[in-house]
Amino acid sequence: MAPKIFLTGGTGYIGGSVLDALVKQHPEYNITVLLRSVPDNFISKYPSVKIVRGDFDNTALVADTAAEADIVIHNGNSKHEPSIKAHIDGLLRNSTPSSPRFLIRLGGTGAIADWADPSFYGEKNPKVWNDVQDIEELTSLPDTALHRNIEKIVQKAAVDHGDRLKCAIICSCGVYGPGKGPGRTQSQLVPVFYDEIINNTKRAFYTQSGGNTRSWVHIDDLVAVYMKLIEAAAAGGGKADWGLQGYYFTASQEVSLLDFATAVGRILKNHGIIETEEPAQLPLDDIWKMRLATKWRYMGIYAFACNTRTVSERARKILGYQPRAPNLFACLEEDVLAAAGRRA
């Protein structure tokens, strides 16, 4: 019998790309999506996908819909506790040890970012997180870690109900490349860097040595991890790791901010968007003042001065994940020009 899948975040960059892949690669799946508003092209593009109108605050609706699903793929708001609890409550209604349900939750490497450690602002941190070797540390991060509130809820459910609820967290890093879904098709990090240049610095920039380093993955490779995990769930769990072991990094490469800024500066200069190609070395005080509209005082530091270095060992070892998409620099011009509203 084809699995019943409930997906949230279907108009987002990542969730929409996952939805598109599910429909194209597995037309036999019964897919339901939660949508606050329906894009004009959605029904014509995905006529077989069932739409439930609502948002994450409609917790009764979320729970009722999850109760009808075999697999929940929850993307979107990483701080919204009621929605993740509703998904878990719904999945548990009809799950049994002989017929478990599955929860796949999108996380992020903000969880391991070193924004709280000033000694590495603008510098390369030697710590590289591994989702197999560091799993005990990853599942016991301090409450101050980003995404920790949601991860604790998922991990508690995995411990309390692991015989009938199989949980996994896909801990994605920086993502690049054009999305395939019906809504947002641009990544987050490239547009944020572009906006800061256009509205503030007028040049690409870095701070300190610019050695702070971020892991990256192409959206197609990230979706490949999703698909392998979803297919394992559809097979009753397959060979995938679930529960506290079900923590998956997705990185295919890492890039320093200096190298990233240098490439962005070259692209913008070549297209006449800025006058100076060489990135500017900014004092940390300037970085602290960036992205304050988010109401989190560390946002500029997190975006432009800290490290998120990860190795995706579990997906490679357990799921056979092999990144195949072009690297960041091969795709960067397209992403930068998309942020600028232009075409390559």
C-alpha positions, 0 to 999 in steps of 0.5 A: 500500500502506498504511504500516506505523507503529510508535508508542511512548508511546501511553499518554502525553499526546502520544503517546496523542493522536497514536495516537487521531488516527491511528486515526480519521483513517487507519484504513487505516494498519497501526499497531503500538504498544509498551506496557509495560502495556495499559490496560483500554480499549485493545483495545476502543477500538483493536481494529485496533492491534497491541500489542507488549509491552515497554519502551524497555529491550527494545532488541532488540524495539524494533529488530526491530519498527522493522525491520518499519515504514515510519514510526517515531513515537517519543515518551516518554523524552527521555533514553533513548539506547538506544531511539532507537539501536534505532529507527534500527538497525531502520529501517536494516535494510530501507531503501534510497534508492528505499524510505527509512524515516522517523523522527519524534521528539518533542523539546521547547523545553527544548532552547532554554530559557535556564535557564543564563542568570541574567540572564533569570530571571523576565524576558523574553528578547528572543530568539525562536527560529525553526525556519527562520532559526535552523536552523544554531544549532538543529542545533549547540546545546551538549551542555548543552542539554536533549534534546541527547543524543537530537537529536545521535543523530537528526541524525547518523543523518540525515547518515550515512544521509540517502538512506535514512533520513528524520528529523524532530524535532517540538520541542514547546513547552508543551502544554494542552488535554485529551488524547484517548488511552487513558492520560494526558490531562493536560498536564504544565506546568499540573499542575506549577504547580497542585501547587506552589501546593497543596503549597507556596505556597498562591497562584499565583506568579511571580518578579522581574517575571514577564516570562519567557515560554513558547510554548504550543500546544493538543494538537489543534494539536500533533497536527495537525503530527504528522499532516501530517508522518506523511502526508508520510512516508506519501507518500514524504516529500512536501513536508516537510523532513527531515534537518537541516532537519527541525526543527519548532516547534509554537507557536501563542502565547506567555504570560508567567508573570505573565499565566499566574499571574494567570489561574490564581490567579483560577480557583483563587480562584473555585472556592474552592481558594485564598483569595487571587487575586492571585499572589505575587511570590517571591524567586528563592531560593524558585524554586530550592528548587522541584521538587528531587525531580527531582534536577536542581537547575535544575528550578524555574528551568526550570519557573517562571523561564526563557524558551522563546520560539519561532516555528513557521515551518517547519510553517506554510510547508512543511506548511500548518500553521494552529493552529485550537484555542482559546488557552490562556486559553480552556482554562485553567480546564478544565486547572486543574480537571482538575489539581485532580480537578474538572470545569469 
